[in-house]
Amino acid sequence: MAWHGAIMAANVLNSPEAIRMSVFVVRAFVKMREALVSRSELEKRLLRIENVLLAHDESIRELYDQIRPLLLPPPDPPRKKIYPVKFKLAA
């Protein structure tokens, strides 16, 4: 790791300024690593949320497909056939 080099340089230079700078560099690398880990965890979490939402979308779509026919107006009842009546006129 690059921060190992900062520690080695501080040990070689052995001055208060070199030690302060190596501590600064090591802390910066630690913060960068934490940020990368938290970003990775955030991506995983967002992926899980997305999968849950996709599953919910599918469930809602299925529910809508089942409810939709109930919302349509009922079909017209079948018409009764009307047979013509023939009348005989009395003469």
HUKA-V279644 format. One line per field, one symbol per residue. phi: phi as a letter, one per 40 degrees, with the letter a starting at -180 (. if undefined). psi: psi as a letter, one per 40 degrees, with the letter a starting at -180 (. if undefined). burial: b if it has 24 or more other C-alpha atoms within 12 Angstrom, else e. A space follows every 50 residues. Layout:
# HUKA-V279644
phi=???
psi=???
burial=???
This chain:
# HUKA-V279644
phi=.ccccccccccccfbdcccccccccccccccccccccccccccccccccc ccccccdccccccccccdcccccccccccccbccbcbbccb
psi=ideddddddddddfiddddddddddddddddddddddddddddddddddd ddddddddddddddddddddeiiiihiiiihhhihhihhh.
burial=eeeeebbeeeeeeeeeeeeeebeebbeeeeeeeeeeeeeeeeeeeeeeee eeeeeeeeeeeeeeeeeeeeeeeeeeeeeeeeeeeeeeeee
